[in-house]
Amino acid sequence: MSDSETMRPATAPEAPGSAPALPRAALEIASGYAFTGPALDLGALLWEGTCLPDAQIRIPLPMLNRHGLVAGATGTGKTKTLQLVAEQLSAQGVPVFLADVKGDLSGISAPGQPNDKVRGRAAEVHQEWTPAGFPAQFYALGGLGHGIPVRATITSFGPVLLSKVLGLNQTQEQSLGLIFHYADTKGLELIDLKDLRAVVAFLTSDEGKVELRDIGGLSTATAGVILRSLTAFEAQGMAGFFGEPEFDTGEFLRTAEDGRGTVSVLELPAVQDKPQLFSTFLMWLLADLFHDLPEVGDADKPKLVFFFDEAHLLFDDASKAFLDSITQTVRLIRSKGVGVFFVTQTPKDVPSDVLAQLGNRVQHALRAFTPDDQKALKATVKTFPNSAYDLEELLTGLGTGEAVVTVLSEKGAPTPVAATRLRAPESLMGPVEAGVLDGAVRDSPLYGRYAQAVDRESAYEKLEAAKPAGAKGPDEMAARTRPKAAPKTAPKAAPKTDEEHSVVEQVVGSGMFKSLARSVGTQIGREITRSLFGTARRRR
C-alpha cells in the first residue's frame, strides 16, 4: 500500500476495509462497514488487542433516525462518544439535542485543545484531527441554571407526564386526566401550577362537584393527594418549569448560516437532584416534536438526533401505560425524521420493547465486580448479534474511549460486531467558562423571546373572577380537600333549583368562554387534541 493510500482521510466514501494486511476475521468485520454513502466515523477496528486503522468503523448518516443506545459503566467515555457523534452530525447539517446532566458538554461550542493524548489517539486511528467549535444554543429548565429558559404550560405537558413527575398511582392519574378533560372542554387554561390547583379545588367544592357527576366525579381523598403533591412539588422550587412563554421545540431544528446543524445543549446540573423531573421533561420535548413534525419516511439524513442521557431515570417506577406510550412514541417518531439515542449504564436499564427498536449500539466497558454485575454482563452479551469476539471477556477489558459497536447498514441490516478504538472529539472536552456560557446565552436571538416569564389571565384568575359574592376562592377551597372523618350519617343534598347554577355555568353563560383559542365551533374543536402522552397539540 502506498503512503498516500495509507493516509487517505477516513471520510472517503469507501472505507479501506479491503486492505490485504488485515487478518481474515477482521477483514470480514471491516467489510461490513464499507459504506458508499455519507457516514459518521467512529474509529478504527480492534482485533486481538491491536488497533487496525485501515479498518474504519462508521455509521451511515441515513440510519441515524433508526435510534440507538450508548451504554457503559461510569468513566468509560460515554460523554465523549456523544460529543464525537454530535460534532459530525452538526458538520453534516443535522441539528442535535444534548441533555447535559453533568455540565461538561458546553465545550462543544469551543475548539479543542491539542495535547499528546489527543495527538496519540488521532495517530492510532488515522484521524486528521483539527480543533473546531460547533454552533450551539444553551438552555435550562425553567431558567434554573445557565441557559435560555425552557418552560411548558400545564395544559401542553398533560396528565400522563405530570402524574409521572408527581408520583401518582394509576387511580390518581386517571382522576388527573378527568380534571384536564374538564378544563379543556370548559376553556379553563392550565398555564401554571396555581391554575391546576384552582380547578382541582373548584371541582371538589359544593359548587363544582356537580360538574363531574355524569363522568365519574372526583373524590375528596384523591383531590387531596393531588393538591398535596402539587404543593410539595412547588416547595422544591419546581414552579418555574411551568408557565409562559412556552418553549417552541421547533427551535431545536435550526441550522447555522454556514449550513451546520445547531447543537442544542440543555444544561441540567442545577436539577441533578430532581432526576425524575428532567427525564420526564425530556420526554415532553420529544412528544411535542412528534406532534408538530410531518411524516418524511426514510430521508437522506435525520431532521434531528436527540440524545437522552441518564435514560434509566425515565423508566424507573414507570406505569405500564407510560412505558407503552414511550415505546409507541419511539417507534413512530422515526418516520418524522427524528433519531433518539438513549444513554445509560447497561442495556437492561431500557425496557426490552424499547431496546428492540434501537438499531445502533455503542457499548463501552462494563464492570463485573459483583454477582449483579455478572448478571448484567451476561444479559448485555445476549443483546448483541453473533460475534467473532468473546464478548464477556471483551466488554470487561475495554479501555476508556473504546467500545463494541454494531449499527444498521445502508440496507438496514445489522453490521458485524466490531470492537472499536474511538476517535477524539475536535471540540473542547470539558465545559467552557461560566462567563463565556452566560455571554453566549445573552447574545442568542432566542434570549429576548423566552427569558422573561409572563403570567396572563388563565384558569385561576377566571375562576376567581367568576365566583359569586361571598364564595370561597380557589385557595380557600383547596383547604376543604383535606381528608376529614366521615359522619355517621350523611345528609342528602337538597335538590338544585332552576335558578341555581355552578360557578363554571355562570362563567360560560357570561360569554367569557364562547370559544377557545383552539376552537372550531364544535365539541371536538372545544377539546384540545392530545397525544399518546396526553400532551396538548399546539397550533403554531
C-alpha positions in Angstrom: 0.0 0.0 0.0 1.4 3.4 -0.9 1.8 6.2 1.7 -0.9 8.2 0.0 -3.3 5.3 0.4 -2.3 4.7 4.0 -3.1 8.3 5.0 -6.3 8.6 3.0 -8.9 10.5 5.1 -11.4 8.4 6.9 -14.2 10.5 5.5 -13.6 9.0 2.0 -16.7 7.4 0.5 -15.1 3.9 0.6 -13.7 2.6 3.9 -10.3 0.9 3.3 -11.7 -2.4 4.7 -10.3 -4.4 1.8 -6.7 -3.8 2.9 -4.9 -7.2 2.3 -2.8 -6.8 5.5 -5.9 -7.4 7.7 -6.5 -10.8 9.2 -9.4 -12.7 7.6 -11.8 -12.4 10.5 -11.0 -8.6 10.8 -11.4 -8.2 7.1 -14.9 -9.7 7.3 -15.9 -7.3 10.0 -14.4 -4.3 8.2 -16.2 -5.1 5.0 -19.5 -4.7 6.9 -18.7 -1.0 7.4 -17.5 -0.1 3.9 -20.5 2.1 3.1 -20.7 4.1 -0.1 -22.9 6.9 1.1 -22.3 9.6 3.7 -21.4 8.3 7.1 -20.1 9.3 10.6 -16.7 8.0 11.5 -16.5 6.4 14.9 -12.9 5.0 14.9 -10.7 2.0 14.0 -11.3 -1.7 14.5 -9.6 -3.5 17.4 -8.7 -7.1 16.8 -6.7 -9.3 19.2 -5.6 -6.3 21.1 -4.3 -4.4 18.1 -5.8 -1.3 16.5 -6.2 -1.6 12.8 -6.5 1.9 11.4 -7.2 0.7 7.8 -10.5 -0.8 9.0 -12.7 2.2 9.8 -15.9 1.7 11.8 -18.7 4.0 10.7 -22.5 4.7 10.9 -24.5 5.5 7.7 -26.0 9.0 8.1 -29.5 8.0 6.9 -29.6 5.3 9.6 -29.3 7.8 12.5 -33.1 8.1 12.6 -33.3 4.3 13.5 -32.4 5.2 17.1 -29.6 3.9 19.2 -28.1 3.1 22.6 -24.8 4.4 24.1 -24.1 2.4 27.2 -21.2 1.7 29.6 -20.0 2.0 33.1 -19.2 5.4 34.7 -15.9 6.8 33.4 -15.7 4.7 30.2 -16.2 7.5 27.7 -19.9 7.7 27.0 -20.0 11.5 27.1 -17.1 11.8 24.7 -18.9 9.4 22.3 -21.9 11.7 22.4 -19.7 14.7 21.7 -18.0 12.9 18.8 -21.2 11.9 17.1 -22.8 15.3 17.8 -19.9 17.1 16.1 -20.1 15.0 12.9 -23.9 15.3 12.8 -23.6 19.1 13.0 -20.9 19.1 10.3 -23.3 17.2 8.1 -26.1 19.8 8.6 -28.1 17.8 11.1 -29.4 19.6 14.3 -28.6 17.8 17.6 -30.2 17.9 21.0 -27.9 17.0 24.0 -29.1 16.6 27.6 -26.1 17.8 29.6 -26.6 16.2 33.0 -23.1 16.6 34.3 -22.5 20.1 32.9 -19.5 19.2 30.7 -20.9 19.3 27.2 -20.8 23.1 26.8 -17.3 22.7 25.4 -18.8 21.5 22.1 -19.1 25.2 21.2 -15.3 25.8 21.5 -12.3 24.4 19.7 -10.5 21.5 21.4 -7.0 21.9 22.9 -4.3 19.7 21.3 -2.2 17.6 23.6 -0.1 14.5 23.5 -3.1 12.3 24.4 -5.2 13.7 21.6 -2.5 13.5 19.0 -1.7 10.0 20.0 -5.3 8.8 19.7 -5.6 10.6 16.3 -2.5 8.9 15.0 -3.7 5.4 16.2 -7.0 5.6 14.3 -5.7 7.6 11.3 -7.8 10.7 12.2 -6.9 14.1 10.7 -7.7 15.9 14.0 -8.4 19.7 13.7 -9.6 21.7 16.6 -13.1 23.1 15.9 -16.1 24.5 17.8 -19.7 24.0 16.6 -22.7 26.3 16.6 -24.6 25.8 19.9 -27.5 27.1 21.9 -27.8 26.6 25.6 -31.0 26.0 27.5 -32.0 25.4 31.1 -35.3 24.0 32.5 -37.3 26.9 33.8 -34.2 29.1 33.7 -32.7 27.2 36.7 -29.1 27.4 35.8 -27.2 28.8 32.8 -29.3 28.9 29.6 -32.4 30.2 27.9 -35.4 29.1 30.0 -37.4 26.2 28.7 -40.9 26.2 30.0 -44.1 24.2 29.3 -47.7 25.0 30.2 -49.5 22.6 32.4 -52.0 22.0 29.5 -49.4 21.0 27.0 -47.5 18.9 29.5 -50.6 16.8 30.0 -51.8 14.5 32.8 -49.7 11.4 32.0 -46.3 13.1 32.2 -47.4 15.2 35.1 -48.6 12.1 37.0 -45.1 10.6 36.5 -43.5 13.8 37.9 -45.8 13.9 40.9 -45.5 10.2 41.6 -49.3 9.5 41.4 -50.7 6.0 41.2 -53.0 4.8 38.4 -56.2 5.8 40.0 -54.9 9.3 40.8 -53.5 9.6 37.2 -57.0 8.7 35.8 -58.5 11.4 38.0 -55.9 13.9 36.9 -56.9 13.1 33.3 -60.5 13.8 34.1 -59.5 17.2 35.5 -57.6 18.0 32.4 -60.5 16.9 30.2 -62.9 19.2 32.2 -60.5 22.2 31.9 -60.1 21.6 28.2 -63.8 21.5 27.4 -64.6 24.5 29.6 -61.8 26.7 28.4 -60.0 26.9 31.7 -56.5 27.4 30.5 -54.0 25.5 32.7 -50.8 27.6 32.4 -49.1 27.1 35.7 -49.4 25.2 39.0 -51.8 27.6 40.6 -54.3 27.2 37.7 -54.3 23.4 38.2 -54.8 23.8 42.0 -57.7 26.2 41.4 -59.5 23.8 39.1 -59.0 20.8 41.4 -60.2 22.9 44.4 -63.2 24.0 42.4 -64.2 20.5 41.3 -64.2 19.3 45.0 -66.2 22.3 46.2 -70.0 22.3 46.7 -70.3 24.5 43.6 -68.1 22.3 41.4 -68.9 18.7 42.4 -72.0 18.6 40.1 -69.7 19.4 37.1 -68.2 15.9 37.0 -71.3 14.0 38.3 -72.0 12.4 34.9 -68.4 11.3 34.1 -67.3 9.7 37.4 -66.6 12.6 39.8 -63.5 13.4 41.7 -63.2 12.1 45.3 -62.0 14.4 48.0 -59.3 12.0 49.0 -57.8 11.8 45.5 -58.1 15.6 45.1 -56.2 16.0 48.4 -53.4 13.7 47.3 -53.0 15.7 44.0 -53.1 19.0 45.8 -50.5 17.9 48.4 -48.3 16.6 45.6 -48.5 19.9 43.8 -47.7 21.8 47.0 -44.6 19.6 47.7 -43.5 19.9 44.1 -43.8 23.7 44.2 -42.0 23.8 47.6 -39.0 22.1 45.9 -38.7 25.1 43.5 -40.3 23.5 40.6 -43.0 26.1 39.8 -40.7 27.9 37.3 -40.8 25.0 34.9 -44.4 25.6 34.1 -45.6 28.8 32.6 -45.3 31.1 29.6 -43.8 31.9 27.2 -43.9 28.2 26.4 -40.9 26.9 24.5 -41.3 26.0 20.9 -39.4 22.8 20.4 -39.1 23.7 16.7 -36.2 25.9 17.8 -34.2 22.6 18.1 -34.4 22.2 14.3 -32.2 25.3 13.5 -29.1 25.3 11.3 -26.4 27.9 11.3 -25.6 30.3 8.5 -22.8 28.1 7.3 -25.2 25.1 7.0 -24.0 23.2 10.0 -26.7 21.9 12.4 -27.2 23.7 15.6 -26.3 21.7 18.8 -28.9 22.5 21.4 -27.4 21.8 24.9 -29.9 21.5 27.7 -27.9 22.3 30.9 -29.2 20.1 33.7 -26.6 20.2 36.6 -28.9 22.5 38.6 -31.6 19.8 38.7 -29.4 16.8 39.2 -31.3 16.1 42.4 -34.6 16.1 40.6 -33.9 13.2 38.2 -37.5 12.2 37.6 -38.4 15.8 36.6 -35.7 16.3 34.0 -36.1 12.8 32.5 -39.9 13.3 32.2 -39.4 16.8 30.8 -37.2 15.4 28.1 -40.0 13.1 27.2 -42.3 16.1 26.9 -39.8 17.7 24.5 -39.8 14.6 22.4 -43.6 14.2 22.4 -44.0 17.8 21.5 -41.7 17.4 18.5 -43.7 14.3 17.5 -46.9 16.4 17.3 -45.6 19.1 15.0 -43.3 17.4 12.6 -44.7 16.0 9.3 -44.1 12.5 8.1 -40.9 12.2 6.0 -40.3 8.4 5.8 -36.7 7.4 5.0 -34.7 10.6 4.3 -31.1 11.2 3.3 -30.4 12.4 6.8 -32.3 13.0 10.0 -34.1 16.2 10.8 -32.8 16.0 14.4 -31.0 13.5 16.6 -32.0 13.6 20.2 -29.6 12.2 23.0 -31.5 11.1 26.1 -28.9 11.0 28.9 -29.5 9.1 32.2 -32.2 7.2 30.4 -32.8 4.7 33.2 -34.4 7.5 35.2 -37.2 7.8 32.7 -38.1 4.1 33.1 -37.8 3.8 36.9 -41.1 3.2 38.6 -43.0 3.9 35.4 -46.5 2.6 34.9 -47.3 0.1 32.1 -49.3 2.9 30.3 -46.4 5.2 30.5 -44.0 2.6 29.1 -46.4 1.8 26.3 -46.5 5.4 25.4 -42.7 5.7 25.3 -42.5 2.6 23.1 -45.0 3.9 20.7 -43.5 7.4 20.5 -40.0 6.0 19.8 -41.4 3.7 17.2 -43.4 6.4 15.4 -41.1 9.4 15.6 -38.6 7.6 13.3 -40.9 8.4 10.4 -40.8 12.1 11.4 -37.0 12.1 10.7 -36.0 12.2 14.4 -33.4 9.8 15.8 -33.4 9.0 19.6 -30.3 7.8 21.4 -30.7 6.5 24.9 -27.6 6.9 27.1 -27.3 4.8 30.2 -25.1 2.3 32.0 -26.4 -1.1 30.9 -29.0 -2.1 28.2 -31.1 -3.7 30.9 -31.9 -0.2 32.1 -34.1 0.1 28.9 -37.3 -2.0 28.6 -37.0 -4.7 26.0 -39.8 -3.3 23.8 -37.8 0.0 23.5 -34.4 -1.8 23.2 -35.7 -3.8 20.3 -36.2 -0.5 18.3 -32.6 0.7 18.8 -30.7 -0.2 15.7 -27.4 1.4 16.5 -25.3 0.3 19.5 -22.2 1.7 21.1 -21.4 -0.3 24.2 -18.5 0.8 26.4 -16.9 -1.3 29.1 -18.9 -2.9 31.8 -17.7 -3.8 35.3 -18.2 -7.3 36.7 -17.2 -7.0 40.4 -20.4 -8.3 41.9 -23.0 -11.1 41.1 -25.4 -8.4 39.9 -22.7 -7.0 37.6 -22.0 -10.5 36.2 -25.7 -11.0 35.6 -25.9 -7.6 33.8 -22.9 -8.5 31.7 -24.4 -11.8 30.5 -27.7 -10.0 29.7 -25.8 -7.4 27.7 -24.0 -10.0 25.7 -27.3 -11.6 24.7 -28.5 -8.4 23.2 -25.7 -8.4 20.5 -25.7 -10.4 17.3 -23.4 -13.5 17.0 -19.9 -12.3 17.1 -16.3 -13.4 16.4 -15.3 -12.0 19.8 -15.7 -13.4 23.3 -17.9 -10.5 24.3 -17.9 -11.3 28.0 -14.2 -11.0 28.1 -14.0 -8.1 25.7 -16.6 -5.9 27.5 -14.7 -6.1 30.8 -11.4 -5.4 29.2 -12.1 -2.4 27.0 -10.2 0.8 27.8 -11.5 4.3 28.1 -12.6 5.5 24.7 -13.1 2.0 23.4 -16.4 0.4 22.6 -18.2 -2.6 21.0 -20.2 -1.3 18.0 -22.9 -2.6 15.8 -25.1 -0.4 13.6 -27.6 -0.7 10.7 -26.0 -0.8 7.3 -27.3 1.2 4.4 -29.7 -1.6 3.6 -31.0 -1.7 7.1 -29.2 -5.0 8.2 -27.1 -5.2 11.4 -23.4 -4.8 10.8 -20.9 -7.3 12.3 -20.0 -6.6 15.9 -16.8 -4.5 16.0 -14.5 -3.7 18.9 -13.6 -0.1 18.2 -11.0 2.5 19.4 -12.9 5.7 19.1 -11.8 9.0 17.6 -11.1 12.0 19.7 -13.7 14.9 19.6 -12.4 18.0 17.9 -14.2 20.4 20.3 -13.3 21.2 23.9 -13.5 18.1 26.0 -14.9 19.8 29.1 -17.1 22.8 30.0 -16.5 26.4 28.8 -16.1 29.0 31.5 -19.3 30.2 33.1 -18.8 33.8 31.9 -18.4 32.6 28.3 -21.5 30.5 28.6 -23.6 33.3 30.1 -22.4 35.6 27.3 -23.5 33.1 24.7 -26.9 32.8 26.3 -27.5 36.6 26.4 -26.3 37.0 22.8 -28.7 34.4 21.5 -31.5 35.7 19.3 -33.8 33.4 21.4 -33.0 35.1 24.7 -35.4 38.0 24.3 -38.2 35.6 23.3 -38.0 33.3 26.3 -36.0 34.9 29.1 -38.8 36.9 30.8 -41.7 34.9 32.3 -45.3 36.2 31.8 -48.4 35.5 33.8 -51.6 36.1 31.7 -55.2 35.5 32.7 -55.9 31.8 32.9 -58.0 29.3 35.0 -57.1 30.7 38.4 -58.0 34.3 37.5 -61.2 33.3 35.7 -62.5 31.1 38.5 -61.6 33.8 41.0 -63.4 36.5 38.9 -66.5 34.3 38.3 -67.2 33.3 41.9 -70.4 34.8 43.4 -70.0 37.4 46.1 -69.0 35.8 49.4 -68.0 32.5 47.8 -64.7 30.8 48.6 -61.8 31.5 46.3 -59.7 28.7 44.8 -57.1 29.0 47.5 -59.7 28.8 50.3 -61.5 25.9 48.5 -58.2 23.9 48.4 -58.2 23.7 52.2 -61.5 21.9 52.0 -60.0 19.0 50.2 -58.1 17.8 53.3 -59.4 14.4 54.3 -62.0 14.5 57.1 -63.6 11.9 59.3 -66.8 10.7 57.6 -70.0 11.5 59.6 -72.1 8.6 60.8 -75.0 9.5 58.6 -74.5 11.6 55.5 -77.4 14.0 54.9 -78.9 14.0 51.4 -78.1 17.0 49.3 -81.0 19.3 48.7 -82.2 19.2 45.0 -80.9 22.1 42.9 -83.5 24.6 41.7 -83.5 26.0 38.1 -82.1 29.2 39.5 -79.0 27.6 41.0 -76.1 27.3 38.6 -72.5 26.2 39.2 -69.7 28.7 39.1 -68.5 27.4 35.7 -72.0 27.5 34.3 -72.1 31.2 35.2 -68.7 31.7 33.6 -69.8 30.0 30.4 -73.1 31.8 30.4 -71.4 35.2 30.7 -69.9 34.8 27.3 -66.4 34.7 28.5 -65.8 31.2 27.2 -67.9 31.2 24.0 -64.9 29.9 22.1 -61.4 28.7 23.0 -58.2 29.7 21.3 -58.2 26.3 19.6 -61.9 26.1 19.0 -63.6 25.4 15.6 -67.1 25.8 17.0 -67.8 22.2 17.7 -67.5 19.9 20.7 -64.5 18.2 19.1 -63.0 21.7 18.5 -63.6 22.7 22.1 -61.5 19.9 23.4 -57.7 20.2 22.9 -56.2 17.3 20.8 -53.9 15.2 22.9 -51.2 12.8 22.0 -50.0 9.4 23.3 -48.8 11.1 26.5 -51.9 13.3 26.9 -49.8 16.3 25.9 -51.7 19.0 24.1 -51.1 19.8 20.4 -50.4 23.4 19.9 -51.1 25.3 16.7 -48.0 27.4 15.6 
